[in-house]
Structure formats: C-alpha cells, structure tokens
C-alpha cells in the first residue's frame, strides 16, 4: 500500500520537521515517566530515536523561486538582517561588489574556482555571467543562498548572500562574502 493512500496530504520538509519535533517531545515525556535515574532517562530518550533526533537538526528550508538576474540586477534583501547585497543601499544590507581588473571572463572563472573550493559550498547554477551556490552550515545544516553576477559594464561582480531561514545570521553572510573577497583579491 502506498503512503499517499495512508497519508493523502503532502508533507514538505518543514511539516515533517514539525511532526518529528512533536514525536521527539512525546518521546521525552515518555522517557521521563519511565525513568528511575538520570542515566535511565538518557538511555530511554536516545536509544529509540537517534535517526529522528539527528534529522531534527537539519534546517535547509526551500530554495527561493525568485533568485537570478532580473533587469540586470540581483534581488534585493528582505527586511530581515540575515542578508547582504551589493545593490542594497542601507547600511545593514549593503556590501561592496567584488572589483576586478583585466579580463572579465578570467576574473569570473577565478571566482567560480574559489567558490567551488569552499568545503560547505555546492554550485547549483553557473552561466558565463551568473553563479548561484548553496552554503550549508556544518552544525545545524542551515542553507544560505549566494549569488554572483558579472557586471562587465561596471567592471564588478555583484554579490548577494542570504539565509533561507531565521531572522539573524550573526553576520555569517557578510563574513562569507568578505572571506571570498580576500581570496579573490589575493
């Protein structure tokens, strides 16, 4: 029997995660009531569901549908402070584009090589003037969307780095772009 017949509704990752959190909470309550000592509590809690517990700490979110270059620009940042973009003008979100001298194609190829060499980065889309990569945090599995646009007319590579989930990124997106900038300028 197919699961779709048993569960006719569609579950996305967020829904599944919410259900998993509920199941884990129920497991905690059950473990508390069945425990006689702290050691028994820990064993009761962790033994039955290590896979479930591990799956709860992977917060990837869904990829945005509106990324890319539109009207010669990358998308602006939302109001939340977990994004930086070289097109934005407010201090919270604004970051300088990457500047290059010489051949634009060679500069963009160098950038692609740098991004591709970063351990937690996965290049999703690459064209002659656009690069989109997903960066996944090691501990919690948060995914950030990072875009680069080769603006040959301006002699720059425009940048955008944004968290998919949450409100604050503790400066991670800005630091990522600055780290890439230092490697690019080396």
DOVEX-245957 format. One record per residue (C-alpha): residue number from 0; residue in three letters; x negated, y negated, z negated. Coordinates in Angstrom, 1 decimal, decimal comma. Each point is the difference from the previous one (the first is absolute). Layout:
BEGIN
+-------+--------+--------+--------+--------+
: tilum : tormar :      x :      y :      z :
+-------+--------+--------+--------+--------+
:   NUM :    Ala :      X :      Y :      Z :
...
+-------+--------+--------+--------+--------+
***
This chain:
BEGIN
+-------+--------+--------+--------+--------+
: tilum : tormar :      x :      y :      z :
+-------+--------+--------+--------+--------+
:     0 :    Unk :    0,0 :    0,0 :    0,0 :
:     1 :    Unk :   -1,4 :   -3,4 :    0,9 :
:     2 :    Unk :   -0,6 :   -2,6 :   -2,6 :
:     3 :    Unk :    2,0 :   -2,5 :    2,0 :
:     4 :    Unk :    3,2 :    2,0 :   -0,6 :
:     5 :    Unk :   -0,7 :    0,2 :   -3,7 :
:     6 :    Unk :   -1,1 :   -3,7 :   -0,3 :
:     7 :    Unk :    1,8 :   -1,9 :    2,8 :
:     8 :    Unk :   -1,4 :   -3,3 :   -0,9 :
:     9 :    Unk :   -3,3 :   -1,3 :    1,3 :
:    10 :    Unk :   -2,8 :   -0,4 :   -2,5 :
:    11 :    Unk :   -2,9 :   -2,4 :    0,7 :
:    12 :    Unk :   -3,1 :    0,0 :   -2,1 :
:    13 :    Unk :    1,2 :   -2,6 :   -2,4 :
:    14 :    Unk :    3,2 :    1,9 :   -0,7 :
:    15 :    Unk :   -1,9 :    3,2 :   -0,4 :
:    16 :    Unk :   -2,4 :   -1,7 :   -2,4 :
:    17 :    Unk :    2,9 :   -1,4 :   -2,0 :
:    18 :    Unk :    1,5 :    3,5 :   -0,3 :
:    19 :    Unk :   -3,4 :    1,4 :   -0,9 :
:    20 :    Unk :   -0,4 :   -2,6 :   -2,8 :
:    21 :    Unk :    3,4 :    1,1 :   -1,4 :
:    22 :    Unk :   -1,0 :    3,6 :    0,1 :
:    23 :    Unk :   -3,3 :   -0,8 :   -1,7 :
:    24 :    Unk :    1,8 :   -2,0 :   -2,7 :
:    25 :    Unk :    2,3 :    2,9 :   -0,6 :
:    26 :    Unk :   -3,0 :    2,3 :   -0,3 :
:    27 :    Unk :   -1,5 :   -2,4 :   -2,6 :
:    28 :    Unk :    3,1 :    0,0 :   -2,1 :
:    29 :    Unk :    0,2 :    3,8 :    0,2 :
:    30 :    Unk :   -3,6 :    0,4 :   -0,9 :
:    31 :    Unk :    0,4 :   -2,3 :   -3,0 :
:    32 :    Unk :    2,9 :    2,1 :   -1,3 :
:    33 :    Unk :   -1,8 :    3,3 :    0,6 :
:    34 :    Unk :   -3,3 :   -1,2 :   -1,5 :
:    35 :    Unk :   -1,1 :    0,9 :   -3,5 :
:    36 :    Unk :   -3,4 :   -1,7 :    0,3 :
:    37 :    Unk :   -1,5 :   -2,6 :    2,3 :
:    38 :    Unk :   -2,0 :    2,7 :    1,8 :
:    39 :    Unk :    3,1 :    2,0 :    0,7 :
:    40 :    Unk :    1,7 :   -3,3 :    1,2 :
:    41 :    Unk :   -2,9 :   -0,6 :    2,5 :
:    42 :    Unk :    0,1 :    3,6 :    1,2 :
:    43 :    Unk :    3,8 :    0,0 :    0,4 :
:    44 :    Unk :   -0,2 :   -3,3 :    1,9 :
:    45 :    Unk :   -2,8 :    0,6 :    2,4 :
:    46 :    Unk :    0,0 :    3,7 :    0,8 :
:    47 :    Unk :    3,4 :    0,2 :    1,8 :
:    48 :    Unk :   -0,5 :   -2,9 :    2,3 :
:    49 :    Unk :   -3,5 :   -1,1 :    0,9 :
:    50 :    Unk :    1,0 :   -0,4 :    3,7 :
:    51 :    Unk :    2,9 :   -2,1 :   -1,0 :
:    52 :    Unk :   -2,1 :   -2,1 :   -2,3 :
:    53 :    Unk :   -2,6 :   -0,5 :    2,7 :
:    54 :    Unk :    2,5 :   -1,0 :    2,6 :
:    55 :    Unk :    1,4 :   -2,8 :   -2,2 :
:    56 :    Unk :   -3,2 :   -1,9 :    0,3 :
:    57 :    Unk :   -0,1 :   -0,5 :    3,7 :
:    58 :    Unk :    1,6 :   -3,3 :    0,9 :
:    59 :    Unk :   -0,3 :   -0,4 :    3,7 :
:    60 :    Unk :    3,2 :   -1,7 :    0,9 :
:    61 :    Unk :    1,3 :   -0,2 :    3,6 :
:    62 :    Unk :   -2,0 :   -1,7 :    2,8 :
:    63 :    Unk :    1,4 :   -3,4 :    0,9 :
:    64 :    Unk :    1,8 :   -0,1 :    3,3 :
:    65 :    Unk :   -0,9 :   -3,5 :    0,9 :
:    66 :    Unk :   -3,8 :    0,1 :    0,1 :
:    67 :    Unk :   -2,1 :   -1,0 :    3,0 :
:    68 :    Unk :   -0,5 :   -3,2 :    2,0 :
:    69 :    Unk :    3,1 :   -2,1 :    0,7 :
:    70 :    Unk :   -0,3 :   -3,3 :    1,9 :
:    71 :    Unk :   -3,8 :    0,2 :   -0,3 :
:    72 :    Unk :    0,0 :    0,4 :   -3,8 :
:    73 :    Unk :    0,1 :    2,5 :   -2,7 :
:    74 :    Unk :    2,9 :    0,1 :   -2,4 :
:    75 :    Unk :    0,0 :   -2,5 :   -2,9 :
:    76 :    Unk :   -0,2 :    1,2 :   -3,6 :
:    77 :    Unk :    3,2 :    0,4 :   -2,0 :
:    78 :    Unk :    0,5 :   -2,1 :   -3,2 :
:    79 :    Unk :   -1,6 :    2,7 :   -2,2 :
:    80 :    Unk :   -3,7 :   -0,5 :   -0,9 :
:    81 :    Unk :   -1,2 :    3,4 :    1,4 :
:    82 :    Unk :   -0,9 :   -1,2 :    3,5 :
:    83 :    Unk :   -2,6 :   -2,2 :    1,7 :
:    84 :    Unk :    0,2 :   -1,2 :    3,6 :
:    85 :    Unk :   -2,2 :   -2,4 :    2,0 :
:    86 :    Unk :    3,1 :   -1,7 :    1,5 :
:    87 :    Unk :    1,5 :   -0,9 :   -3,3 :
:    88 :    Unk :   -0,7 :   -3,5 :   -1,4 :
:    89 :    Unk :    0,9 :    0,3 :   -3,7 :
:    90 :    Unk :   -3,0 :    0,7 :   -2,4 :
:    91 :    Unk :    1,5 :    3,2 :   -1,4 :
:    92 :    Unk :    0,1 :    1,8 :    3,4 :
:    93 :    Unk :   -2,5 :   -1,9 :    2,2 :
:    94 :    Unk :   -3,3 :    1,6 :    0,9 :
:    95 :    Unk :   -2,4 :   -1,0 :    2,7 :
:    96 :    Unk :   -0,1 :    2,0 :    3,3 :
:    97 :    Unk :   -3,2 :    1,9 :    0,9 :
:    98 :    Unk :   -2,3 :   -2,2 :    2,1 :
:    99 :    Unk :   -2,2 :    1,5 :    2,7 :
:   100 :    Unk :   -2,5 :   -1,2 :    2,5 :
:   101 :    Unk :   -0,8 :    1,6 :    3,3 :
:   102 :    Unk :    2,0 :    2,6 :    1,8 :
:   103 :    Unk :    3,5 :    0,4 :   -1,3 :
:   104 :    Unk :    0,4 :    3,7 :    0,9 :
:   105 :    Unk :   -3,3 :    0,9 :   -1,7 :
:   106 :    Unk :    1,1 :   -1,9 :   -3,1 :
:   107 :    Unk :    3,3 :    1,8 :   -0,1 :
:   108 :    Unk :   -1,6 :    3,3 :    0,6 :
:   109 :    Unk :   -2,4 :   -0,7 :   -2,9 :
:   110 :    Unk :    3,1 :   -0,8 :   -2,2 :
:   111 :    Unk :    1,7 :    3,3 :    1,0 :
:   112 :    Unk :   -3,2 :    1,9 :   -0,9 :
:   113 :    Unk :   -0,1 :   -1,7 :   -3,4 :
:   114 :    Unk :    3,7 :    0,7 :   -0,8 :
:   115 :    Unk :   -0,4 :    3,6 :    1,3 :
:   116 :    Unk :   -2,9 :    0,6 :   -2,4 :
:   117 :    Unk :    1,9 :   -1,0 :   -3,1 :
:   118 :    Unk :    0,8 :    3,1 :   -2,0 :
:   119 :    Unk :    3,7 :   -0,7 :   -0,9 :
:   120 :    Unk :    0,9 :   -1,6 :    3,4 :
:   121 :    Unk :    1,8 :    1,7 :    2,9 :
:   122 :    Unk :    0,3 :   -1,8 :    3,3 :
:   123 :    Unk :    3,6 :    0,3 :    1,2 :
:   124 :    Unk :   -0,1 :   -2,1 :    3,1 :
:   125 :    Unk :   -2,8 :   -1,4 :    2,1 :
:   126 :    Unk :    0,2 :   -2,1 :    3,2 :
:   127 :    Unk :   -2,6 :   -2,3 :    1,6 :
:   128 :    Unk :    1,2 :   -2,9 :   -2,1 :
:   129 :    Unk :    2,0 :    1,5 :   -3,0 :
:   130 :    Unk :   -0,9 :    2,4 :   -2,8 :
:   131 :    Unk :    2,3 :    1,4 :   -2,6 :
:   132 :    Unk :   -1,3 :    2,1 :   -2,9 :
:   133 :    Unk :    1,5 :    1,4 :   -3,2 :
:   134 :    Unk :   -2,0 :   -0,1 :   -3,1 :
:   135 :    Unk :    0,9 :    2,4 :   -2,8 :
:   136 :    Unk :   -1,0 :   -0,6 :   -3,6 :
:   137 :    Unk :   -1,8 :    3,0 :   -1,6 :
:   138 :    Unk :    1,7 :    0,1 :   -3,3 :
:   139 :    Unk :    3,7 :   -0,6 :    0,6 :
:   140 :    Unk :    0,3 :    0,4 :    3,8 :
:   141 :    Unk :    1,2 :   -3,5 :    0,7 :
:   142 :    Unk :   -0,1 :   -0,8 :    3,7 :
:   143 :    Unk :   -0,9 :   -3,5 :    1,4 :
:   144 :    Unk :    0,5 :   -1,0 :    3,6 :
:   145 :    Unk :   -3,0 :   -1,8 :    1,5 :
:   146 :    Unk :    0,1 :   -1,7 :    3,4 :
:   147 :    Unk :   -2,6 :   -1,8 :    2,2 :
:   148 :    Unk :    0,7 :   -2,0 :    3,1 :
:   149 :    Unk :   -2,7 :   -1,1 :    2,4 :
:   150 :    Unk :    0,8 :   -3,6 :    0,8 :
:   151 :    Unk :   -2,6 :   -0,6 :    2,8 :
:   152 :    Unk :    1,3 :   -3,6 :    0,6 :
:   153 :    Unk :   -0,9 :   -0,9 :   -3,6 :
:   154 :    Unk :   -3,1 :    2,1 :   -0,2 :
:   155 :    Unk :    1,3 :    1,7 :   -3,1 :
:   156 :    Unk :    1,5 :    3,3 :   -1,1 :
:   157 :    Unk :    3,3 :   -0,8 :   -1,9 :
:   158 :    Unk :    0,6 :    2,2 :   -3,1 :
:   159 :    Unk :    3,0 :    1,2 :   -2,1 :
:   160 :    Unk :   -0,1 :    2,4 :   -2,9 :
:   161 :    Unk :    3,2 :    0,8 :   -2,0 :
:   162 :    Unk :    1,1 :    2,4 :   -2,6 :
:   163 :    Unk :    3,1 :    2,1 :    0,9 :
:   164 :    Unk :    1,3 :    0,3 :   -3,5 :
:   165 :    Unk :    0,0 :   -2,0 :   -3,2 :
:   166 :    Unk :   -0,4 :   -3,7 :   -0,8 :
:   167 :    Unk :   -3,6 :   -0,6 :   -0,9 :
:   168 :    Unk :   -3,1 :    1,7 :    1,5 :
:   169 :    Unk :   -2,5 :   -1,5 :   -2,5 :
:   170 :    Unk :   -1,9 :   -1,6 :    2,8 :
:   171 :    Unk :   -0,7 :    3,3 :    1,8 :
:   172 :    Unk :    1,1 :   -1,2 :    3,5 :
:   173 :    Unk :   -2,1 :   -3,1 :   -0,2 :
:   174 :    Unk :   -3,0 :    1,9 :   -1,3 :
:   175 :    Unk :    0,4 :    2,6 :    2,8 :
:   176 :    Unk :   -0,2 :   -2,7 :    2,7 :
:   177 :    Unk :   -2,9 :   -1,7 :   -1,6 :
:   178 :    Unk :   -1,9 :    3,3 :   -0,2 :
:   179 :    Unk :    0,7 :    0,7 :    3,7 :
:   180 :    Unk :   -1,1 :   -3,6 :    0,7 :
:   181 :    Unk :   -3,3 :    0,5 :   -1,8 :
:   182 :    Unk :   -0,7 :    3,2 :    2,0 :
:   183 :    Unk :    1,1 :   -1,6 :    3,2 :
:   184 :    Unk :   -2,3 :   -3,0 :   -0,5 :
:   185 :    Unk :   -3,0 :    2,2 :   -1,1 :
+-------+--------+--------+--------+--------+
***
